[in-house]
Amino acid sequence: MEKMKTSDDMACKLALLPITAVLIGLLPPATFATSNHGFRATLTRVHPYPGNYSAAARRDGRRLASLSIADTGRARVRTSSSSSQRGLLQALVENGAGAYHMTLSIGTPPLAFPAILDTGSDLTWTQCAPCTACFAQPTPLYDPAASSAFSTLPCASPLCQALPSSFRSCNATGCAYDYRYTVGFTAGYLAADTLAVGDDTAAPLFPGVAFGCSTANGGDMGGASGIVGLGSGALSLVSQLGVGRFSYCLRSDAGASPILFGALAANVSSRGGGGAQSTPLLQNPVPGRRAPYYYVNLTGVTVGETELPVTSGTFGFTAAGDGGVIVDSGTTLTYLAEAGYAMVREAFASQTQAAGLTTVSGEPYDFDLCFAAGAAGDVGTVPRLVLRFAGGAEYDVPRRSNFDAVDERGSVACLLVLPTRGVSVIGNVMQMDMHVLYDLDGGTFSFAPEDCANL
């Protein structure tokens, strides 16, 4: 391990920067002309697909707890136990389940590192030296004292105020954060530096991008050195860079998946053999509940030829702002609100049993509705699943994205949709082999089948 700078070195560095920090931090979030030309990067899947669905379901459970806690704004009471903290952060970073890595570079000179892509959060963060409690990572710690463009953000800065108030505080360093959910934590301070996206040496450089300099963490990030937040809020990387839109295409094979920003994230096409579909992006109607999620309005579900009796209340928001449906890159499977899931389950169960399939217990695999399958997971005719969204968009879900073998022998196949008591989530398995576009400027979410290898 490289020798780290001492805390005295760090203090000296910070002491030289207060004026710069104030000038940069008090400015509104910046946008960059170079972003109009667009840029791209690649995503690498952390866990193999299809891999272990049971382990994915368990990791998803922890992520769903994080999403629900973040949506309500409730934070976990602090714990003084270092072992508990290590376990909490391990759950936090594992809750990416089917997570994808993307390369970021921060600093002058730049330090490149892999970060977990997360459309469910705003804060982009990495571990910083000196670090009081850090998890193992594949790259050197980012050292603020080694970057000539580093500055801290004061508490009065708009981006500091964009942090959830329950996780934000002020200290001698400036704007501090302490994210503590039911399943994890990361603590540090907001800073700004030059940033580049992707591993292309010709990638555009963006000065003065705010990020989290985390100095207290634990656990195992699974080969990543931080998180890149692509949520919909002001702190999000897409918001700070002013790109207006981004898209990705998640491959179901072992290849790297493309992610595109700005002008390169053009309207999705139908080159993959199906028509492009679009639906409006929503905000949580309760102002205090506006987490940085990408909400969509799921208005109907069809199983086989049966149209389910979905109403506006099945997947919609409650008066308190609970519920809703989000599209999330970090959740593997798809989770539906209990009432809606019960309809889907009943329709699948009745139609598959009518076709002569044998129901088996899904408990050993952490699934609910499972059937005996052949050696290759062939369960014969499985009813199609179609999701309908506001604006007329329809997604005829490929069978493997909602029903697949879950054991190594291929003897048990399960419905890859599960119930949840919180926000409903369309996970990344259901997004595979699709070009999906998050158009923040246009307020729409679009998707179309695509050969991701040629995008």
Wavefront OBJ file of the C-alpha trace (Angstrom):
o trace
v 0.000 0.000 0.000
v 1.252 3.481 -0.849
v 2.242 5.682 2.027
v -0.594 8.048 2.901
v -0.266 11.743 3.635
v -0.424 12.584 7.317
v -3.322 14.423 8.874
v -0.997 17.444 9.272
v -0.398 17.472 5.519
v -4.128 17.354 4.954
v -4.749 20.196 7.367
v -2.103 22.292 5.603
v -3.708 21.607 2.240
v -7.148 22.583 3.507
v -5.786 25.730 5.107
v -4.588 26.988 1.713
v -8.015 26.644 0.128
v -10.689 28.457 2.165
v -11.141 31.374 -0.230
v -11.344 29.087 -3.263
v -13.787 26.823 -1.459
v -16.084 29.691 -0.583
v -16.017 31.133 -4.105
v -16.710 27.765 -5.746
v -19.117 26.482 -3.122
v -21.374 29.531 -3.144
v -21.887 29.346 -6.893
v -24.975 27.536 -8.222
v -24.462 24.075 -9.715
v -22.383 24.371 -12.868
v -23.108 23.080 -16.329
v -20.451 22.514 -18.953
v -20.424 23.301 -22.658
v -18.414 20.171 -23.457
v -21.280 18.058 -22.176
v -23.405 19.142 -25.143
v -21.269 16.988 -27.435
v -21.930 13.917 -25.349
v -19.624 11.242 -24.024
v -19.804 7.556 -23.214
v -18.402 4.962 -20.827
v -18.765 1.237 -20.208
v -20.451 -0.675 -17.416
v -19.154 -3.954 -16.023
v -21.510 -6.259 -14.138
v -20.294 -7.117 -10.618
v -22.133 -10.429 -10.247
v -22.384 -12.856 -13.194
v -25.736 -13.259 -14.915
v -27.821 -15.289 -14.390
v -25.640 -16.276 -11.431
v -27.159 -17.034 -8.047
v -30.710 -15.654 -8.027
v -31.160 -16.585 -4.368
v -28.173 -14.488 -3.315
v -29.453 -11.667 -5.522
v -32.854 -11.785 -3.824
v -31.204 -11.534 -0.392
v -29.039 -8.592 -1.463
v -32.063 -6.956 -3.057
v -33.858 -7.181 0.273
v -31.208 -4.997 1.866
v -31.344 -2.516 -0.988
v -35.122 -2.274 -0.793
v -34.760 -1.389 2.885
v -32.343 1.412 1.913
v -34.645 2.716 -0.797
v -37.612 2.796 1.593
v -35.647 4.518 4.347
v -34.221 7.110 1.944
v -37.692 7.741 0.521
v -39.134 8.441 3.970
v -36.089 10.404 5.110
v -35.751 8.322 8.262
v -32.183 7.685 9.382
v -30.887 4.982 11.620
v -29.812 5.888 15.131
v -26.047 5.888 15.370
v -24.205 2.953 16.803
v -20.834 3.088 18.513
v -19.957 -0.493 17.701
v -17.273 -0.642 15.003
v -18.214 -4.230 14.172
v -21.835 -3.172 13.709
v -20.706 -0.333 11.460
v -18.660 -2.690 9.297
v -21.667 -4.975 8.962
v -23.946 -2.063 8.134
v -21.786 -0.737 5.335
v -21.224 -4.215 3.970
v -24.991 -4.537 3.650
v -25.149 -1.082 2.057
v -22.615 -1.865 -0.641
v -23.950 -5.384 -1.172
v -27.430 -4.024 -1.721
v -26.346 -3.204 -5.260
v -27.080 -6.913 -5.840
v -26.747 -6.902 -9.622
v -24.601 -3.777 -9.471
v -22.568 -2.366 -12.355
v -19.169 -0.657 -12.160
v -18.237 2.482 -14.095
v -14.816 4.152 -14.160
v -14.467 7.687 -12.789
v -11.366 9.874 -12.537
v -11.051 12.607 -9.913
v -8.209 15.029 -9.257
v -5.356 16.897 -10.923
v -3.471 14.716 -11.746
v -6.423 12.318 -12.150
v -6.932 9.168 -10.097
v -9.101 6.589 -11.876
v -11.220 4.158 -9.885
v -14.236 1.854 -10.376
v -17.514 3.057 -8.837
v -20.906 1.397 -8.491
v -23.523 2.918 -10.803
v -26.609 3.939 -8.804
v -29.686 5.580 -10.318
v -31.271 5.448 -6.863
v -28.983 8.010 -5.189
v -27.503 11.452 -5.841
v -24.207 11.517 -3.996
v -21.095 10.443 -5.878
v -18.442 9.487 -3.342
v -15.122 7.763 -2.912
v -12.840 7.050 0.023
v -10.365 9.790 0.875
v -7.085 9.924 2.740
v -6.587 10.182 5.619
v -9.258 7.577 6.294
v -10.196 6.552 9.825
v -12.191 3.458 8.833
v -11.919 2.264 5.243
v -12.853 -0.887 3.350
v -10.349 -2.559 1.031
v -10.409 -1.164 -2.488
v -8.541 -1.983 -5.728
v -7.111 1.521 -6.267
v -5.160 3.948 -4.047
v -7.191 6.246 -1.834
v -7.975 9.628 -3.339
v -5.644 12.078 -1.579
v -6.952 15.669 -1.483
v -3.461 16.961 -0.716
v -2.185 15.501 -4.005
v -4.669 17.341 -6.244
v -4.081 20.934 -7.260
v -7.790 21.429 -8.084
v -9.234 20.181 -4.783
v -11.455 22.373 -2.612
v -13.995 21.837 0.143
v -17.582 23.081 -0.004
v -18.930 25.393 2.705
v -22.228 24.757 4.425
v -23.852 27.717 2.647
v -23.267 26.202 -0.798
v -26.391 25.129 -2.724
v -25.042 21.602 -3.156
v -24.443 21.247 0.569
v -28.029 22.328 1.144
v -29.095 19.646 -1.352
v -27.932 16.952 1.074
v -30.745 15.507 3.219
v -30.923 17.628 6.351
v -30.916 14.549 8.586
v -27.503 13.542 7.182
v -25.917 17.007 6.952
v -23.874 18.996 9.446
v -21.191 21.680 9.593
v -17.715 21.393 11.063
v -14.265 22.930 10.682
v -13.803 21.206 7.323
v -17.046 22.587 5.890
v -20.098 20.629 4.724
v -20.090 17.224 6.413
v -22.393 14.278 5.750
v -23.149 11.096 7.642
v -25.430 8.813 5.636
v -26.892 6.185 7.963
v -29.685 3.959 6.732
v -31.139 0.796 8.171
v -28.507 -1.145 6.257
v -25.431 1.064 6.002
v -23.495 4.275 6.383
v -20.783 6.430 4.857
v -19.437 9.623 6.412
v -17.173 12.411 5.221
v -17.389 15.893 3.723
v -18.380 17.480 0.420
v -15.536 18.568 -1.831
v -15.020 19.669 -5.426
v -12.418 18.656 -7.994
v -11.934 17.959 -11.686
v -13.763 14.828 -12.823
v -13.816 12.639 -15.938
v -16.182 9.778 -16.788
v -14.998 6.526 -18.356
v -11.595 5.040 -19.050
v -10.953 6.928 -22.301
v -7.940 9.210 -21.929
v -9.659 11.649 -24.313
v -12.765 11.910 -22.111
v -13.797 15.517 -21.395
v -12.726 17.009 -18.071
v -15.285 18.710 -15.843
v -13.838 21.130 -13.261
v -15.412 21.903 -9.921
v -17.681 18.846 -9.653
v -18.939 18.213 -6.118
v -18.464 14.752 -4.639
v -18.319 13.064 -1.263
v -14.909 12.588 0.318
v -15.683 9.673 2.652
v -13.343 9.119 5.568
v -15.336 6.616 7.646
v -16.569 3.420 6.033
v -16.217 -0.334 6.386
v -17.211 -3.607 4.792
v -16.490 -4.814 1.281
v -17.387 -2.881 -1.865
v -16.936 -5.894 -4.137
v -14.086 -4.378 -6.139
v -15.344 -0.787 -6.265
v -13.865 2.334 -4.694
v -17.068 4.327 -4.364
v -20.484 5.081 -5.827
v -21.529 7.285 -8.755
v -24.937 8.803 -8.092
v -27.093 9.206 -11.214
v -30.335 10.051 -9.435
v -32.589 12.951 -10.355
v -31.560 15.480 -7.676
v -29.207 18.465 -7.701
v -26.189 16.538 -6.369
v -26.457 13.890 -9.075
v -23.615 13.685 -11.552
v -26.000 14.145 -14.503
v -27.477 17.256 -12.858
v -24.095 18.788 -12.081
v -22.741 18.141 -15.578
v -25.907 19.512 -17.141
v -26.091 16.684 -19.686
v -29.892 16.589 -19.637
v -30.149 12.904 -20.483
v -28.350 9.593 -20.231
v -29.013 6.086 -21.464
v -27.611 2.598 -21.071
v -28.028 -0.848 -22.559
v -27.436 -3.745 -20.155
v -26.159 -6.865 -21.864
v -27.389 -10.285 -20.784
v -24.095 -11.859 -21.866
v -20.672 -11.312 -20.314
v -19.737 -8.267 -22.393
v -19.362 -4.687 -21.190
v -22.512 -2.548 -21.392
v -22.506 0.972 -22.872
v -23.707 4.065 -21.018
v -24.117 7.329 -22.933
v -24.510 10.929 -21.779
v -25.722 14.156 -23.347
v -26.008 14.306 -27.136
v -24.815 10.702 -27.494
v -27.861 9.550 -25.525
v -30.093 10.052 -28.534
v -33.706 8.950 -28.658
v -34.000 5.191 -28.429
v -34.699 3.472 -31.737
v -36.322 0.225 -32.754
v -33.181 -1.332 -34.234
v -33.524 -4.227 -31.800
v -36.711 -5.444 -33.459
v -39.390 -3.701 -31.398
v -40.898 -0.263 -31.280
v -39.564 2.447 -28.976
v -41.847 3.253 -26.030
v -41.957 6.347 -23.807
v -43.676 7.246 -20.550
v -43.484 10.388 -18.381
v -41.123 10.539 -15.423
v -42.927 11.456 -12.207
v -42.096 13.189 -8.959
v -43.350 12.081 -5.602
v -46.331 14.416 -5.011
v -45.367 14.981 -1.368
v -42.525 17.579 -1.307
v -40.873 16.131 1.790
v -40.705 12.704 0.160
v -38.944 13.643 -3.076
v -36.060 11.187 -3.057
v -33.895 11.210 -6.208
v -35.674 8.265 -7.834
v -36.926 7.839 -11.376
v -40.641 7.232 -10.846
v -42.909 5.949 -13.623
v -46.677 5.338 -13.648
v -47.433 1.615 -13.992
v -51.068 1.609 -15.067
v -51.727 -1.998 -16.065
v -50.458 -5.574 -16.107
v -51.402 -8.469 -18.386
v -50.527 -12.097 -17.630
v -51.117 -14.369 -20.609
v -54.428 -13.147 -22.008
v -55.685 -11.954 -18.629
v -55.768 -8.239 -17.967
v -55.428 -7.745 -14.218
v -57.793 -5.371 -12.341
v -55.118 -2.757 -11.665
v -56.381 0.604 -10.417
v -54.636 3.922 -9.851
v -54.120 2.906 -6.236
v -52.459 -0.443 -6.943
v -49.026 0.969 -7.780
v -49.641 4.685 -7.236
v -48.629 7.028 -4.445
v -50.525 7.183 -1.194
v -51.579 10.496 0.341
v -48.466 10.312 2.515
v -46.183 9.821 -0.509
v -45.555 6.109 0.027
v -45.567 3.651 -2.855
v -44.987 4.499 -6.488
v -42.833 2.621 -9.012
v -39.173 3.366 -9.775
v -36.687 2.136 -12.372
v -33.460 1.209 -10.577
v -30.041 0.108 -11.855
v -28.883 -1.371 -8.555
v -31.742 -3.786 -7.843
v -31.531 -7.132 -9.639
v -35.098 -8.456 -9.629
v -38.464 -6.712 -9.931
v -40.618 -6.018 -6.864
v -44.296 -5.073 -6.929
v -46.507 -3.637 -4.198
v -48.239 -6.464 -2.344
v -51.722 -5.930 -3.788
v -50.423 -5.841 -7.358
v -48.085 -8.758 -6.791
v -50.940 -10.871 -5.435
v -52.803 -10.377 -8.714
v -49.738 -11.309 -10.773
v -49.027 -14.360 -8.652
v -52.593 -15.643 -8.807
v -52.733 -15.258 -12.593
v -49.361 -16.979 -13.103
v -50.246 -19.791 -10.706
v -53.611 -20.538 -12.263
v -52.371 -20.416 -15.845
v -49.224 -22.490 -15.277
v -51.098 -25.097 -13.240
v -53.723 -25.305 -15.977
v -50.860 -26.085 -18.359
v -49.867 -29.038 -16.169
v -46.839 -27.603 -14.400
v -46.033 -28.858 -10.910
v -45.706 -26.300 -8.132
v -42.730 -26.722 -5.772
v -41.616 -24.775 -2.723
v -39.590 -21.678 -3.497
v -38.483 -21.167 0.098
v -35.051 -22.835 -0.336
v -34.333 -20.329 -3.120
v -35.866 -17.217 -1.510
v -38.623 -17.115 -4.125
v -42.380 -17.367 -3.830
v -43.832 -19.037 -6.931
v -41.754 -21.914 -8.336
v -42.271 -24.969 -10.532
v -40.502 -28.208 -11.354
v -38.517 -27.795 -14.552
v -36.481 -29.922 -16.932
v -32.702 -30.247 -16.845
v -32.325 -27.036 -18.820
v -34.994 -25.126 -16.927
v -37.616 -25.792 -19.604
v -41.037 -25.438 -18.035
v -42.972 -25.492 -21.266
v -45.432 -22.722 -22.002
v -45.180 -19.851 -19.527
v -47.694 -16.985 -19.752
v -46.347 -13.738 -21.113
v -46.056 -10.718 -18.852
v -46.865 -7.265 -20.206
v -46.428 -4.045 -18.234
v -48.350 -0.953 -19.337
v -47.375 2.594 -18.451
v -48.926 6.052 -18.671
v -48.791 7.507 -22.168
v -49.479 4.168 -23.846
v -46.051 2.544 -23.400
v -46.092 -1.258 -23.181
v -43.298 -3.641 -22.252
v -43.728 -7.250 -23.329
v -41.217 -8.698 -20.863
v -38.945 -11.410 -22.318
v -39.500 -14.720 -20.548
v -35.958 -14.948 -19.149
v -36.379 -11.531 -17.559
v -39.340 -12.663 -15.445
v -39.177 -16.478 -15.252
v -36.024 -18.596 -15.088
v -34.298 -21.571 -13.460
v -32.948 -20.653 -10.031
v -30.909 -23.725 -9.096
v -27.664 -25.045 -10.573
v -29.313 -28.168 -12.012
v -32.079 -26.226 -13.710
v -34.683 -28.360 -11.952
v -36.612 -25.463 -10.380
v -37.844 -22.374 -12.231
v -39.407 -19.391 -10.471
v -41.237 -16.181 -11.164
v -38.525 -13.489 -10.886
v -40.995 -10.990 -9.438
v -41.477 -10.642 -5.687
v -43.697 -8.608 -3.335
v -42.649 -5.500 -1.431
v -44.324 -3.287 1.167
v -42.467 -0.183 0.022
v -41.785 1.414 -3.330
v -42.186 -0.935 -6.312
v -38.963 -1.438 -8.271
v -38.241 -2.449 -11.862
v -34.816 -4.059 -11.496
v -31.968 -4.459 -13.934
v -32.745 -8.037 -15.049
v -36.012 -6.731 -16.488
v -34.019 -3.969 -18.236
v -31.545 -6.276 -19.969
v -31.108 -6.177 -23.750
v -33.020 -2.905 -23.775
v -31.801 0.579 -24.628
v -33.282 2.695 -21.828
v -33.186 6.480 -21.834
v -33.618 8.812 -18.863
v -34.485 12.176 -20.424
v -34.350 14.637 -17.552
v -34.885 17.657 -19.813
v -37.876 16.108 -21.553
v -39.236 14.428 -18.433
v -39.593 11.007 -20.064
v -38.321 7.455 -19.686
v -37.984 5.550 -22.978
v -37.036 1.989 -23.863
v -36.684 -0.302 -26.869
v -35.192 -3.757 -27.527
v -31.577 -3.406 -28.608
v -28.444 -5.348 -29.508
v -26.384 -3.710 -26.780
v -23.073 -4.956 -28.204
v -23.560 -2.757 -31.275
v -24.897 0.371 -29.598
l 1 2 3 4 5 6 7 8 9 10 11 12 13 14 15 16 17 18 19 20 21 22 23 24 25 26 27 28 29 30 31 32 33 34 35 36 37 38 39 40 41 42 43 44 45 46 47 48 49 50 51 52 53 54 55 56 57 58 59 60 61 62 63 64 65 66 67 68 69 70 71 72 73 74 75 76 77 78 79 80 81 82 83 84 85 86 87 88 89 90 91 92 93 94 95 96 97 98 99 100 101 102 103 104 105 106 107 108 109 110 111 112 113 114 115 116 117 118 119 120 121 122 123 124 125 126 127 128 129 130 131 132 133 134 135 136 137 138 139 140 141 142 143 144 145 146 147 148 149 150 151 152 153 154 155 156 157 158 159 160 161 162 163 164 165 166 167 168 169 170 171 172 173 174 175 176 177 178 179 180 181 182 183 184 185 186 187 188 189 190 191 192 193 194 195 196 197 198 199 200 201 202 203 204 205 206 207 208 209 210 211 212 213 214 215 216 217 218 219 220 221 222 223 224 225 226 227 228 229 230 231 232 233 234 235 236 237 238 239 240 241 242 243 244 245 246 247 248 249 250 251 252 253 254 255 256 257 258 259 260 261 262 263 264 265 266 267 268 269 270 271 272 273 274 275 276 277 278 279 280 281 282 283 284 285 286 287 288 289 290 291 292 293 294 295 296 297 298 299 300 301 302 303 304 305 306 307 308 309 310 311 312 313 314 315 316 317 318 319 320 321 322 323 324 325 326 327 328 329 330 331 332 333 334 335 336 337 338 339 340 341 342 343 344 345 346 347 348 349 350 351 352 353 354 355 356 357 358 359 360 361 362 363 364 365 366 367 368 369 370 371 372 373 374 375 376 377 378 379 380 381 382 383 384 385 386 387 388 389 390 391 392 393 394 395 396 397 398 399 400 401 402 403 404 405 406 407 408 409 410 411 412 413 414 415 416 417 418 419 420 421 422 423 424 425 426 427 428 429 430 431 432 433 434 435 436 437 438 439 440 441 442 443 444 445 446 447 448 449 450 451 452 453 454 455
